[in-house]
């Protein structure tokens, strides 16, 4: 594993083994049909997966415990740079921001501190007046109702503060909002082509996992014959389904 083995504690921000463990929420091992290769797949808390592989030269030397150990280490080695990139991104935002100055506040409790956080939100364009109407508020005389902005709903599980919404909502001016947030690409496919591409991707991932499983010892020794037949029929149906999607996608992409 790519870890810091120095006895001196790092002086700056770094990714720790504890953070690595926190990000890993799932782990599966698959032994390939050659019976000497182990695949470890780690699932991170955002749903992203990485894989590691370990193999011995001769099947007689295969050791399950060692195969899982080395394949997991290789998979974890792929997680370290991902977490390092996230940390570097956060530090870059912190370095490029303008901290509080002593003219901004009275420091009775020490100097200002920079904090790094992440928010995931849902939003829709809405004027200040429209937002006030939703809240049942009277627009103050000194505010302009036509100001463009966004209704923002936080996606972190906060209790709703307005009836009819599934979370805490507020309003943000358009310039402030668009400076702070960027849309999540393909979080919810919006076009016919995007929906079909997402469907094809999910089907291909499920088919690949099923193909690996049908070649495993668990499939041959722990699954009944009738379930084996159904799973193989299901796999063939998924292959046909994938072929149909590929043809439809090809036609859709060829349209002007």
Secondary structure, DSSP 8 states (H G I E B T S, - for coil): ------SS--SS----HHHHHHHEEEEEEEE-TTSSEEEEEEEETTS-EEEEEEE-SSGGG--HHHHHHHHHHHHHHHHHHHHHHHHHHHHHHHHHS----TTT---SS-S---------EEEEEEEHHHHHHHHT----TTS-TT-EEEEEEE-S----SSTT-SS-EEEEEHHHHHHH----TTSS--SHHHHHHHHHHHHHHHHHHHHHHHTSHHHHHHS-HHHHHHHHHHHHHHHHHHHHHHHHHHHHHH--
